[in-house]
Structure formats: C-alpha cells, structure tokens
Amino acid sequence: MVLGRFFKLDKGVEKTRQGFFGRISGLFSREVIDDDLWDELEELLIASDVGVATTDQVISRLRDWVEHGAVTDAADLRQALRDELVATLEEPDPKPLLKPGELNAILIMGVNGVGKTTTIAKLAHYWRQHGHFVVLAAGDTFRAAAVEQLKVWGERSGVPVVAHQHGADPGSVVFDAISAARARNCDLVIIDTAGRLHTKHNLMEELRKIRRVIDKQGVPGVVTLLVLDATTGQNAIAQARSFSDAAGLDGLVVAKLDGTARGGVIFAIVKELGVPLRFVGTGETLDDLAEFDSETFVDALMKG
C-alpha cells in the first residue's frame, strides 16, 4: 500500500517537482551555504506557493541548524530542508477518521467547482477497497446537476446513492441515507453538502441542521472534510477559513494536485489552518486518490 501511495503522489506532484521544486533541489549542488543560496531558496519556496509565513519559519529553522553546526554543507542542508518540510505537514496527534465496528458519517464540504463530487466518488471507492460498506447521500439539493452527477458516480463506483428531488430538504436526504445504511448493514455514509449558499450564516445553519439529524439518529462517528482545489493556490486558504469558521474541520482533501506546478500551497494550507490533510487527488479516475503521508509527499516533491 505504501508503494502504491508513493506512485500516486509521485505522479500527482510531477508538475510541481519539475517546476519550482526541481529548481530548489538544484540549489544543493553548491559547495557552500552562502547568502545567495538563502535568497534563492526563499524566493523559490514563496514562488511555489508555500506561503510567506511558512517559508520564513522553515528558513529560520534551517539557519539555526547551520549556525549551531548541525548542518555544514549544502547536501546536509537539503536533508534538513526535507525534514523541516515533513515536520510542517505532520499531524501532532494522528487519529483514525473512522470508528471501527460503528456507523460513521462523513460530511463533505467545498465550493462548487473544486471537484467535490468526483472526490466523494473516489473516497467511496477507496473505503470500499478497504472493506467498508458505503452509502452516498446527495445532500446538495440546491443544484440539480449535483444530484445527477453523484448518481452517475455512484453507479461507476458501485455504491448506492440516496437522493431526493431538486430543492428537497437536505436533512431529510441525510435521514433516509442513514436509515438505508442501517437497513443494509453499511458502516459508512458519505454526505455531499451544498457548495454555494448565500451567506456564511446560511452555510452554518444548513450544516447545523444536518448535524442535528445525524445526532438524533445516534451515529457514533461524525467527521467533516473539506475539499480544496490545489490549482487555486492561496485562494484555497481563504475558502478553508470560511468553512472552518462556519462548521469546523476534521480534515482536508486536496483535489487536482496533478494539475498545478504550485503544489507547495499544501504547506501553507496545513500550516495556517492547523487542520490535517487526509487525502490528495492525483488524477481523473476513481483510483487517483492517495491517503496523505507527509514523508511520502515531501520525498516525491524532492525526488531526483
């Protein structure tokens, strides 16, 4: 599984690796650590969308290593950079998303256009492969196309979809999906939610309604995941803050990583939000989803 995860992430970060991170790796062929190296490393990290705050922290820690004699040449500095980038992404106290042997519900959030519905299908496929029995809830009833799209993906992934008509109450969809999961002895309900509501207040209220339905149904495990589009760069951080303020987040899924040369935005997202990255979308097919691992991701970025 680890080899498969590395292959998916390796493919997913190819554009980023060939672009800015490829140039970063080239810095360490030098014999000495000088001001030019520091300046170029800082510029390239920022240009990779790692973010100013994250870049400043990484550079500061690397300078400390050099000043204290723990890093003495450019080759050692490359390894130190790798370790600092891994540390930036690591989850301090990792916990499993799903409660084993229990019914779990996962709310999937994200603005329209980020690849939310496709990601839901990939997640359903992923968890099916890991022995779970999944039901999808078409809770984005504001957009008729979202319901139909989820039905299509459900058929492709072999997962039942519970859906009502366009404009129906999302809470009732979720209620029926949980009931269907119990009737079929399924252990996981993945819930699509609206990607465009008029105000943050509306978003909060809609999600609260769904949570109340889930709680009244006595579902033991409830998780909130936000899907972000890697190609939007720093705008993804602003989106994440809005959803985090409205509903709280248990984890992130970054989609379309294979479509950008600025995959460094992942560092900025994780660092600034303090929310763990759980999965990464690396392509168009159902299999193009990788469980996120900080070491695997950084090693794929800095390969070569």
C-alpha positions in Angstrom: 0.0 0.0 0.0 2.9 2.3 0.8 4.4 1.7 -2.7 1.0 2.5 -4.3 0.7 5.6 -2.3 4.1 6.8 -3.3 3.4 6.1 -7.0 0.1 8.1 -6.9 1.8 11.1 -5.1 4.8 10.9 -7.3 2.6 11.2 -10.4 0.4 13.8 -8.7 3.3 16.2 -7.9 5.1 15.8 -11.2 4.4 19.4 -12.4 5.4 20.9 -9.0 8.6 18.8 -8.9 9.6 19.7 -12.4 8.9 23.4 -11.8 9.9 25.2 -8.7 10.9 22.3 -6.5 13.1 21.0 -9.2 15.0 24.3 -9.1 15.1 24.1 -5.3 16.8 20.7 -5.5 19.4 22.2 -7.9 20.5 24.7 -5.2 22.1 22.0 -3.2 24.7 21.1 -5.8 26.8 24.0 -4.5 29.8 23.5 -2.2 29.0 26.3 0.3 26.0 27.7 2.0 26.0 31.4 1.2 23.6 34.4 1.1 22.8 33.7 -2.5 21.6 30.2 -1.6 19.4 31.5 1.2 17.9 34.2 -1.0 17.2 31.8 -3.9 15.7 29.2 -1.6 13.4 31.8 0.0 12.3 33.1 -3.4 11.6 29.6 -4.8 9.6 28.4 -1.8 7.4 31.5 -2.0 7.0 31.1 -5.7 5.9 27.5 -5.1 3.0 28.9 -3.0 4.5 27.5 0.2 3.5 30.9 1.7 5.5 33.7 3.3 4.8 32.7 6.9 5.7 29.0 6.3 8.8 30.0 4.3 10.0 32.3 7.0 9.7 29.6 9.6 11.4 27.0 7.5 14.3 29.3 6.6 14.7 30.5 10.2 15.0 26.9 11.5 17.4 25.9 8.7 19.6 28.9 9.6 19.6 27.8 13.2 20.8 24.4 12.2 23.7 26.0 10.2 24.6 28.4 13.0 24.8 25.6 15.6 27.0 23.5 13.3 24.5 20.7 12.9 24.4 21.4 9.1 27.8 22.2 7.5 27.3 21.8 3.7 24.7 22.1 1.0 24.0 18.3 0.9 23.2 18.3 4.6 21.0 21.4 4.1 19.0 19.5 1.5 18.2 16.8 4.1 17.4 19.4 6.7 15.0 21.1 4.4 13.3 17.8 3.7 12.9 17.1 7.4 11.6 20.6 8.1 9.0 20.3 5.3 7.9 16.9 6.6 7.5 18.4 10.1 5.4 21.2 8.8 2.9 18.7 7.4 2.9 16.2 10.2 -0.2 15.8 12.3 0.8 16.1 16.0 -1.7 13.5 17.3 -2.9 11.5 14.4 -6.3 9.8 14.9 -8.2 7.4 12.6 -11.1 9.0 10.7 -13.5 6.2 11.1 -14.6 4.4 14.2 -14.2 0.6 13.6 -17.2 -1.5 14.0 -19.5 1.5 14.2 -21.7 3.5 11.8 -19.8 6.6 10.5 -21.0 9.7 8.7 -18.7 12.0 6.8 -19.8 15.4 5.7 -18.0 16.6 2.5 -17.9 20.3 2.0 -16.4 22.6 -0.6 -17.3 25.4 -3.0 -18.7 24.4 -6.4 -16.0 23.6 -9.0 -13.3 22.2 -6.7 -14.0 18.6 -7.7 -16.2 17.8 -4.7 -18.5 15.3 -6.3 -15.6 13.5 -8.0 -13.7 13.4 -4.7 -16.8 11.8 -3.0 -16.8 9.1 -5.6 -13.0 8.5 -5.1 -13.5 8.4 -1.3 -16.3 5.9 -1.7 -14.2 3.7 -3.9 -11.2 4.0 -1.5 -13.2 2.9 1.5 -14.9 0.1 -0.4 -11.4 -1.2 -1.2 -10.6 -1.1 2.5 -13.5 -3.3 3.4 -16.2 -0.7 4.3 -19.8 -0.7 3.1 -20.7 2.7 1.8 -23.9 4.7 1.1 -23.8 8.1 -0.6 -26.2 10.9 0.4 -27.0 13.5 -2.2 -27.3 16.4 0.2 -26.6 19.2 -2.2 -30.2 19.6 -3.2 -29.7 23.2 -4.2 -28.1 22.2 -7.5 -30.0 19.6 -9.7 -26.8 18.8 -11.5 -25.0 17.8 -8.3 -27.6 15.1 -7.6 -27.5 13.7 -11.1 -23.7 13.8 -11.1 -23.5 11.9 -7.8 -25.9 9.3 -9.1 -23.6 8.7 -12.1 -20.5 8.4 -9.9 -22.4 6.1 -7.6 -23.1 3.7 -10.5 -19.5 3.8 -11.6 -18.2 3.1 -8.2 -20.8 0.5 -7.3 -22.1 2.5 -4.3 -25.9 3.1 -3.6 -27.0 6.8 -3.7 -29.9 8.1 -1.6 -31.3 11.2 -3.3 -34.5 13.3 -3.3 -35.8 15.8 -5.9 -34.1 19.1 -6.6 -34.8 21.6 -3.8 -35.7 19.0 -1.2 -34.6 19.4 2.5 -31.0 18.1 2.8 -31.7 16.9 6.3 -34.4 14.5 5.1 -31.9 13.1 2.5 -29.4 12.5 5.2 -32.1 10.9 7.5 -33.0 8.5 4.7 -29.4 7.7 3.9 -28.6 6.8 7.5 -31.7 4.7 7.6 -30.7 3.0 4.4 -27.2 2.3 5.7 -28.5 0.6 8.8 -31.0 -1.4 6.8 -28.2 -2.6 4.5 -25.7 -3.1 7.3 -23.4 -0.5 5.9 -20.9 1.2 8.1 -20.2 4.5 6.3 -22.4 7.3 4.9 -20.7 9.9 2.8 -22.7 13.1 2.6 -22.5 15.7 -0.2 -23.4 19.2 1.0 -24.2 22.5 -0.8 -21.2 24.2 -2.3 -22.8 27.6 -2.7 -25.0 29.3 -0.1 -25.6 33.0 0.0 -24.0 33.8 3.4 -21.8 32.1 5.9 -24.8 32.2 8.3 -26.9 30.1 5.8 -24.0 27.7 5.5 -23.7 27.4 9.3 -27.5 26.8 9.7 -27.7 24.2 6.9 -24.8 22.2 8.3 -26.2 22.5 11.8 -29.5 21.0 10.6 -27.6 18.1 9.0 -25.6 17.6 12.2 -28.8 17.5 14.3 -30.3 14.9 12.0 -27.1 12.8 12.3 -27.0 13.2 16.1 -30.7 12.3 16.5 -30.0 9.2 14.5 -27.3 8.3 17.1 -24.5 7.9 14.6 -21.3 7.3 16.7 -18.7 8.7 14.3 -19.1 12.1 12.6 -16.3 13.7 10.5 -16.2 16.9 8.5 -13.9 17.0 5.5 -13.3 20.0 3.2 -12.3 19.6 -0.5 -9.9 22.2 -1.8 -8.7 22.7 -5.4 -4.9 22.8 -5.5 -4.9 24.9 -8.7 -6.5 27.9 -6.9 -3.3 28.4 -4.8 -3.6 30.8 -2.0 -7.4 31.3 -2.6 -7.8 27.8 -1.2 -6.7 29.1 2.2 -9.4 31.8 2.2 -12.1 29.2 1.3 -10.9 26.9 4.1 -11.1 29.6 6.6 -14.7 30.4 5.7 -15.8 26.7 6.1 -13.7 26.3 9.2 -15.4 29.3 10.8 -18.8 28.0 9.8 -18.6 24.4 10.6 -15.2 23.3 12.0 -13.0 20.9 10.1 -11.6 17.5 10.9 -9.5 17.2 7.8 -8.8 18.4 4.3 -8.8 16.7 0.9 -6.8 18.5 -1.8 -8.0 17.8 -5.3 -6.4 18.4 -8.7 -2.9 18.3 -7.3 -1.7 16.9 -10.7 -2.9 20.0 -12.5 -0.7 22.6 -10.8 3.0 23.4 -10.6 2.3 25.2 -7.3 1.6 22.2 -5.1 3.6 23.9 -2.4 0.3 25.5 -1.4 -0.3 22.4 0.7 2.3 23.5 3.2 0.6 26.9 3.5 -2.8 25.4 3.9 -1.8 22.9 6.7 0.4 25.4 8.5 -2.0 28.3 8.5 -5.2 26.3 9.3 -3.8 23.7 11.7 -6.0 21.1 10.1 -4.6 17.8 8.9 -4.5 16.8 5.3 -6.1 13.4 4.9 -6.2 12.7 1.1 -4.8 14.0 -2.1 -6.5 13.8 -5.5 -3.9 12.9 -8.2 -5.9 12.4 -11.4 -9.2 11.7 -13.1 -10.0 8.1 -12.3 -11.6 6.5 -9.3 -8.2 5.1 -8.2 -6.5 8.5 -8.4 -6.7 9.3 -4.7 -3.9 8.8 -2.2 -4.1 8.8 1.6 -1.8 11.6 2.6 1.5 10.9 4.3 3.9 13.8 4.9 7.1 11.9 4.3 5.8 10.3 1.1 4.7 13.6 -0.2 7.9 15.5 0.5 10.1 12.7 -0.8 8.0 12.7 -4.0 8.5 16.5 -4.3 12.2 16.4 -3.8 13.0 13.2 -5.7 16.0 13.4 -8.0 
